Amino acid sequence: MKRREFIQTSAAASAAIMTANAVGASQPMPQGKAEHCVMLWLGGGMSQIDTFDPKQRGDAKQKKAGSYYGAIDTAVPGVQVCEHLSKTARLMENVTAVRTVNHDVVDEHAAAANRMHTGRPTAGTVTYPSLGSIVAHQRGAAAEGVPAYVLLGYPNIARGPGFLGPKAGYVYSTNIDSGPAGLARPRTIAETRVGRREGLLDAVRRGGASRFKGDAKFQQYDTVIAESLRLAGPEFMNVFNLGSEPDSLRNEYASEFGQRCLLTRRLFQAGVRFVEVSYSDNFKNGTGWDTHNAGQLNQHLLIQDLDAALATLMADLEKHKLLDKTVILVNSEFGRPGGFDSGGGRGHHSKCFTSVIAGGGLNHVGAWGQSDELGEKVMDSPVSVPDYFATALAALQIDPSANLYDGDRPVPITNLGKPITELF
């Protein structure tokens, strides 16, 4: 390209960008009024056509592609879901099943799970923060003495704070009966011994503050230690006492997954901002949500767990006047194809699948976007992962067009995602 052509082309491009920015500036970013967010993580890959995007019935034995279960009507006219989501179906006016989520990650669990937690491709030089850490960083806890972000499941780098640092990290618990293991005091340690330990720790912290004065990493570490000591107190740990809830309510929540959802409501009442609930009953069908081969046969047991937990959580939050203040996300790393594999199950599929957003005071429509006859291709209203995240962030009063900072380098908070404005 000649020099004059280069200058002319560059000028035209700059003008186009300025025009686009001016148009964007004239369209204000939508903002909701929600205060909390829970992500129900169905690790393995929820089949969209067997749950929230049902299609014509198939037959695994005959290798006829299609839904494994029948469809039922919901409270939203024209919107159907799987027959095993009967409780949720009655509450679909509070739900939008986003049926056209898609990404370009190879259909492998770890990489796709990273995408569905961070909204970004894996990078060799940058560890990006998860959605939970972004919310924790932007909004902090809603009350004193509690963490902003709690993970009810096993820790993983994809769920972590990345370049935002440990202050935006999570407190995790794998045992909902006793609370976070790192905060629970061992019964064999007497009060006097605990006092001596805390005295020693205090001396080490004071010495470190003097020795590493002005060191940002030490200050971050010391802040986390201080928060941990606060959280180990009885006030926060009592949140994990589900025995104080009525047996009738616990029975409605049903499974262990449901009990984690009940705990989530209690965590929100205490002031926690973001909770991730991982589905852990993976042996009910032999494979969990990764329904290859025989895992498909009893997939309905998982769907029924999800149905009871999600519907009861929505009703429970509504009873406590928290549903409009709580964004509920139902998320997987990818979906499943409409066809069946050699063992009668389904493979992995990331080009079109369903994620759910519920509550949060949004103008829900039951379902958003349209997939093809097998739920494998986007036909109308595609939603990228950044768009899905931007919708959740906007509902939480966080500007999805803002920047985070990795040191001095600005990083778009959602990788340029655009909220689904029709839900606001």
Residue, then its C-alpha position, 0 to 999 in steps of 0.5 A: m500500500k502506498r503512503r497516501e493510500f495508507i493515510q487515507t485508509s487510516a483516516a477513514a477507519s478512525a472516522a468510522i470508529m468515532t462514529a460508532n463510539a458516538v452511536g454507542a454513547s447515544q444508547p445508554m447501557p441498561q442497568g438493573k437493580a439486583e444485589h446478589c448472584v448465584m451460578l448453578w454450575l452443572g459441570g459436564g454439559m447440560s443437554q439443551i434439547d433434554t432440558f430447556d430447548p426441547k425438540q421432536r422426540g428422538d430414539a437412542k436405540q434407533k439412533k434417531a436424533g432428537s429429544y430424549y424426553g417429552a415436552i410440556d407447556t410452561a407459564v409463558p405461552g409458546v415456551q416449552v421445557c422438558e417434562h422433568l422440569s415441571k416445577t420450574a415450568r410453572l415459574m417460567e415467567n421468572v426465567t429466560a432460557v437463553r437458547t443460543v449461547n455459543h463459543d468457539v472452544v474445542d469441545e473439551h471440558a477444562a478449556a470450555a469450563n474456563r470459558m464459561h467462568t471467565g468469558r474469555p479464551t485461555a491466554g498464555t500470559v494472562t490469568y483472567p478473573s472469573l465472573g464471581s471474582i469480577v462481581a466480588h471486585q466490583r461490588g464487594a460484600a453486601a455486609e460486614g464480616v462475610p466474604a463477597y464470593v463463596l464457592l460451594g464446591y471444589p476450588n479451581i483456577a477457572r473460578g478464581p480471581g486471576f489478575l484481580g488478586p486474592k481480595a477478589g477470591y472465594v471462600y470455598s466449602t465442600n461440606i455444607d454441614s460444617g462450613p469451610a474446612g479452613l475456617a472450622r476450628p478442630r474440636t481437639i484444639a482447646e481455647t487456650r491453644v487457639g489464643r496462643r496461635e493467634g498471638l503468634l500469628d499477630a506477632v508474625r503479621r506485625g513483623g511482616a508489616s514492618r519488614f515489607k512496608g509498602d509491599a503490595k503482595f504482603q498487604q494483599y496477603d495480610t488482608v486475606i489473613a485478617e478476613s479469614l480470622r473474622l470469618a472463622g468467628p461464630e457469626f458467619m459459621n452459623v450461616f451453615n447451620l441448615g438444621s435451623e431451617p424447617d424440615s418441610l423446606r429442606n424436603e422441598y429442596a430435596s437433594e444435596f444440590g438442593q441443600r446447597c441452594l438453600l444454603t445460598r439463600r442463607l448466605f445472601q441474607a448474611g450479605v454474601r454477594f456471589v455464590e457458585v453452587s456446583y452439582s456434585d451428585n454425579f453418580k446418580n446416573g453414572t456420569g453426571w451431566d456428561t451424558h455419554n453412553a449409559g449416562q443418558l439412561n438416568q439423566h432424568l434423575l439429574i434434571q429432577d434434582l435441578d427442577a426441585a432445587l431451582a423452583t424451590l430456590m425461586a419460591d424461597l427467594e420470593k418469600h424472603k423478598l430476594l428474588d428480584k434482587t438475585v440473579i440466578l444463572v444455570n450454566s454448563e461448559f457446553g451443551r450436547p448434540g441432537g444425535f446419539d453416540s454409539g453407546g446411546g448417549r450424547g457427545h459435546h457441542s459448543k456451537c449452540f446450547t442453552s444457559v439460563i438467567a432467572g430472577g434479578g428483576l429482569n423482564h423475563v420472556g421464558a426463552w430467548g433466541q432460536s436454534d434449529e430442529l436439533g438444537e445444534k445451530v443458531m437460527d436467530s439472536p445469537v448470544s456470545v458468552p461475553d453477551y451472557f456475562a454482560t447481561a448478568l453484570a448489567a442486572l447487578q448494577i455493574d457497567p459491562s462496558a467498563n475496564l478492569y486493570d491488569g497492572d496498568r493495562p486496561v482489560p474490558i470487563t466482559n471482552l466487549g459483551k453486549p447485554i440482552t437489552e430486551l430483558f431490561 
